[in-house]
Amino acid sequence: MTDERNVVGAWDVGTTLPSWQVEAYNDAVDSGNAIHADDTAQRYGFGGGLVPGVTTYGYLLHPVVTVLGVDFLARGASSVRLRRPIYEGEIVTVTATVSACVDGVTGFELEARNPAGEVCALGTAHYPAPASAASNPPDRAPLPSPRVPATPEALAALGTLGSFECAQTAAEAQAFVAAAGDADSACYGDVLHPAWLLRQANYVVDRSIALGPWIHTASEVVHLGHARIGETLEVRAAVVDLSTHKGNDYAAFDVFVSGREPVMRVRHRAIYRLAAR
């Protein structure tokens, strides 16, 4: 789905795309990450289980994909930075504003706000983006058994995370698009939703590391090609940065998703071990 202005550079800086509202849905209550469950999240000072960051990322991209179509998912770049929680049932308002039109690249600033008007997530999108991100992906590696402890020492020694394969059936894809609030979107067809693809970055971390409650904080994504219903995808990842702030342990992961062609390159950031409560 595109409109008559689906031409790079056709917008003026400051142009606001049509805003979008969606009722937030927490589809990760049973994911194994207890930060999405009310009791654990409340123990860490939140109002309830957190709507997944990858879901919020999907919300942010809705206005951009609506006007640029799925070509954005083969030639664009995007990011999300999660500032405060979104809770199930909240009406989230997403806005996208043209921030730059330089050398044939159009940039967008994205925001997701809760009903109180608070900014819960910030994002960016650029179209088109360079495809050089497909070079030098992380190595393949077997999934560790058992998973390594969630400590700085274990993650530094691990380096490369275990690789795995995944696919989504037509029924699963349809259900996911509906849960993401995009059931009325005509643009996806047999192309997989970007929030489902980014969720594989969570899974590759979780399958290699014995995590307790943990929080996705940010992602920087380069979209390299379309992943399609029924296609077998490979997910690889490596630890690229470790740090500690206010007692929380943070990590950044280089994640590469590929199928028949490269699909997505992600720098995925998370608090992998929360300060004790």
Helices and strands as residue ranges (DSSP letters): E 20-23, G 34-36, H 38-43, H 53-68, H 72-75, E 77-82, E 91-102, E 105-113, E 119-127, G 132-134, E 148-149, H 152-158, E 164-166, H 170-179, H 194-206, E 209-210, E 215-223, E 233-245, E 248-258, E 262-273
